[in-house]
Amino acid sequence: MAQKLLILTDFSSNSLDASKYAASLALSKGYPMHLLHFYTVRSSNFQDEKNAPAPTSPLLKADITILNLLTDLEEQYEGITITEQCERGLLDDKLPQIVKRQNYDLIVLGAKGHSAVRTFFWGTTTAKITDISPVPVLVVPSGYTEFKTTKVGLLTNFKAEELDTLKKFITISGGPIEHLTLVHAYSPSEDLGEIQEKMEAWLVHLEGWEGLKKVDYVLDAIKDEDVERGALAAQINRKVQAEGIDILVITKTRRSFFRKLFQDSVSKKLAQTMVVPSFFDK
């Protein structure tokens, strides 16, 4: 059965990139996608009178903007099925209801949106959505418009739930994964030989998986003081970039781990933060 994609948009440039990224996935796999915007003061009012609808029209600025976005995506990704909706009310209350009522399988959103301040990855809205969403969330950093799974990274701590998350990702992404890289961070106080043995044993669980063509791993030594001063986030980013990973898959427990990283006051300075799209399981 085709997966149903819900794309949250606030009409920012990054939100547009995320919409294109989702459309790329939807078109390649034949998935329907639904654009959803929650009204704000900014998206409700017309600052330019000449662009405003007739006085008797019930349309607000967001209603017209989202229709324009839908049209642009349909033209660029011919053959895709797209619907749209602007919703009143608080995101906290309405989003879970909408997701459950319409049986969406994945939420896609941009990592940065409209804000007077350049925010870090775990901005208020992004963190809130990953918390309240009853389905996985795919967060797309600015600049990514093409969905790719040539090389997928999975943060691993050798937990059974990681296998469930990976299966879910393969199902939603439509597979196959050409190359899966397991990424494990460890303390230098741990024995590297034991870590390698544990990783080799863990790889056995992935043997013969449909949708996986190649699997390897990378180990990264992390000093305790790096965690304390917020350097761990930057180190993980560097590792992800060095490995050429297209998308990072993160389980529920590892998601909590990431939240801790990005809530640290020092890590707020990492404006670029996540460097690749990231799939957060629920």
C-alpha positions in Angstrom: 0.0 0.0 0.0 1.3 3.5 -0.9 2.6 5.5 2.0 0.9 8.8 2.7 3.2 11.8 3.2 2.3 14.9 5.2 4.4 17.9 4.5 4.3 20.8 7.0 5.0 24.2 5.5 5.4 27.7 6.7 6.4 29.0 3.2 10.0 29.7 4.2 12.8 28.9 1.8 13.8 25.9 3.8 10.2 24.7 4.0 10.2 24.9 0.1 13.3 22.8 -0.1 11.6 20.2 2.2 8.5 20.2 0.0 10.6 19.5 -3.0 12.5 16.8 -1.2 9.2 15.1 -0.2 7.9 15.6 -3.8 11.0 13.8 -5.1 10.2 10.8 -2.8 6.5 10.9 -3.6 7.1 11.0 -7.4 9.7 8.2 -7.4 7.5 5.9 -5.3 4.1 6.9 -6.4 3.1 8.3 -3.0 0.4 10.9 -2.5 1.4 14.0 -0.5 -0.6 16.5 1.5 0.6 20.1 2.2 -0.4 21.4 5.6 0.0 24.9 7.0 -1.1 26.2 10.4 -2.2 29.8 10.2 0.0 32.5 11.8 -0.4 36.2 11.9 2.3 36.5 9.3 0.5 34.0 6.9 -3.0 35.4 7.5 -2.5 39.1 6.5 -1.8 40.7 3.1 0.8 43.4 3.5 0.6 44.3 -0.2 -3.0 45.4 -1.0 -2.7 44.8 -4.7 -2.2 41.0 -4.0 -5.2 40.8 -1.7 -8.3 39.0 -2.9 -11.6 40.7 -3.3 -13.2 42.1 -0.1 -15.8 39.4 0.0 -13.4 36.6 -0.5 -12.8 34.3 2.6 -9.3 33.6 1.4 -6.3 34.6 3.6 -2.7 35.1 2.5 -1.8 31.5 3.4 -4.7 30.0 1.3 -3.4 31.6 -1.8 0.3 30.9 -1.0 -0.3 27.2 -0.5 -2.3 26.9 -3.7 0.6 28.5 -5.5 3.0 26.1 -3.9 0.9 23.2 -4.9 0.8 24.4 -8.5 4.5 24.9 -8.7 5.2 21.4 -7.3 2.7 19.8 -9.7 4.4 21.5 -12.6 7.9 20.6 -11.5 7.0 17.0 -10.5 4.5 16.0 -13.2 2.3 13.1 -12.3 2.5 13.6 -8.5 -0.8 13.6 -6.5 -0.8 16.6 -4.1 -3.6 18.0 -1.9 -3.4 21.1 0.4 -4.9 22.4 3.6 -4.6 25.5 5.9 -5.6 24.8 9.4 -6.6 27.0 12.3 -5.7 26.1 15.9 -2.7 25.1 17.9 -0.2 22.7 16.2 0.1 20.8 19.5 -3.6 19.9 19.5 -4.4 19.6 15.8 -1.4 17.9 14.3 -1.8 14.5 16.1 -5.5 14.5 15.3 -4.9 15.2 11.6 -2.2 12.5 11.3 -4.4 9.8 13.0 -7.6 10.8 11.2 -6.0 10.7 7.7 -3.6 7.8 8.5 -0.4 9.5 7.3 2.8 7.4 7.5 5.4 10.1 7.6 5.7 13.9 8.4 8.3 15.9 6.4 9.4 19.4 7.4 12.3 21.8 7.1 14.9 22.2 9.8 14.6 26.0 9.9 11.6 28.2 9.3 10.5 31.8 9.8 12.2 33.3 12.9 13.7 36.6 13.9 16.6 34.6 15.2 18.6 32.0 13.3 17.7 28.8 15.3 19.6 25.6 15.9 18.4 22.2 14.8 16.3 21.4 17.9 14.3 24.6 17.5 11.1 24.9 19.4 8.8 23.8 16.5 11.0 21.0 15.3 11.4 19.5 18.7 7.7 19.9 19.4 6.7 18.1 16.2 9.0 15.1 16.8 7.6 14.9 20.3 3.9 15.0 19.5 3.9 13.2 16.2 2.4 9.7 16.3 4.4 8.7 13.2 8.1 9.1 12.1 9.3 12.6 11.2 11.8 13.4 8.4 13.7 16.7 9.0 15.3 18.2 5.9 18.1 20.8 6.3 18.2 23.7 3.8 19.6 22.9 0.4 18.3 19.4 0.1 15.7 18.9 -2.6 16.3 15.4 -3.9 15.5 12.3 -1.9 18.3 9.8 -2.0 19.1 6.5 -0.1 22.3 5.5 -1.9 24.1 5.7 1.4 22.1 5.6 4.7 23.5 6.0 8.1 22.0 4.4 11.2 23.1 5.6 14.7 23.5 2.4 16.6 23.9 1.3 20.2 23.2 -2.3 19.5 19.5 -2.1 20.5 16.7 -4.3 19.1 14.5 -1.3 18.4 17.1 -0.2 15.8 16.1 -3.1 13.6 12.5 -2.1 13.9 13.3 1.5 13.0 15.4 0.3 10.0 12.5 -1.9 8.7 10.1 1.0 9.1 12.5 3.3 7.2 12.9 0.8 4.3 9.1 0.4 4.1 8.5 4.1 4.0 11.4 5.0 1.7 10.4 2.2 -0.7 13.9 0.8 -0.6 16.3 -0.6 -1.6 19.3 0.8 0.4 22.4 0.5 -1.7 24.8 1.1 1.2 24.0 1.1 5.0 26.6 2.4 7.4 26.2 1.8 11.1 27.6 4.7 13.2 28.6 4.0 16.8 30.1 6.5 19.2 32.1 5.1 22.1 34.1 6.3 25.0 37.9 5.9 24.8 37.8 4.2 28.2 35.9 1.3 26.5 37.9 -1.5 24.9 38.0 -1.0 21.1 38.4 -4.8 20.5 35.3 -5.5 22.5 33.4 -2.8 20.7 34.4 -4.2 17.3 33.4 -7.7 18.4 30.0 -6.4 19.5 29.6 -4.6 16.2 30.5 -7.7 14.1 28.0 -9.7 16.1 25.4 -7.0 15.5 25.9 -7.2 11.8 24.8 -10.8 11.8 21.2 -9.5 12.5 21.3 -7.7 9.1 22.5 -10.6 7.0 20.1 -11.5 4.2 17.8 -8.5 4.7 15.7 -7.6 1.7 16.3 -4.0 0.7 19.9 -4.0 2.0 22.7 -4.4 -0.6 25.8 -3.5 1.4 26.4 -3.0 5.2 29.5 -1.7 7.0 30.2 0.4 10.1 32.3 3.3 11.5 33.4 3.7 15.1 34.0 7.1 16.6 35.8 7.7 19.9 34.1 10.4 21.9 35.6 12.0 25.0 33.4 12.7 27.9 34.5 16.3 28.0 33.4 16.7 24.4 29.9 15.8 25.4 29.9 18.3 28.2 31.0 21.2 26.0 28.7 20.4 23.2 31.3 19.2 20.7 29.7 15.8 20.2 27.1 17.2 17.9 29.8 18.7 15.7 31.8 15.5 15.7 28.9 13.4 14.6 28.2 15.9 11.8 31.8 15.7 10.6 31.6 11.9 10.7 28.3 11.9 8.7 29.8 14.2 6.1 33.1 12.3 5.9 31.2 9.1 5.2 29.1 10.7 2.4 25.8 9.7 4.1 22.6 10.8 2.3 20.2 10.4 5.2 20.6 9.6 8.9 18.1 7.2 10.6 17.6 7.7 14.3 15.6 5.5 16.7 13.4 6.9 19.5 16.1 6.4 22.2 18.8 8.0 20.0 16.4 10.8 19.3 16.4 11.6 23.0 20.2 11.5 22.9 20.2 14.0 20.1 17.8 16.3 21.9 20.2 16.4 24.9 23.0 17.3 22.5 21.2 20.2 20.9 19.7 21.6 24.0 23.1 22.3 25.4 23.8 26.0 25.5 27.1 25.7 23.7 25.7 23.6 20.9 23.2 26.4 20.1 26.2 28.0 18.3 26.1 25.3 15.8 23.7 27.1 13.4 24.3 24.6 10.6 23.7 21.6 13.0 22.3 18.6 11.1 24.1 18.3 7.8 21.9 15.7 6.1 18.2 14.9 6.2 17.3 12.8 9.3 14.6 10.3 9.8 13.4 10.3 13.5 11.4 7.2 14.4 8.4 7.4 16.8 
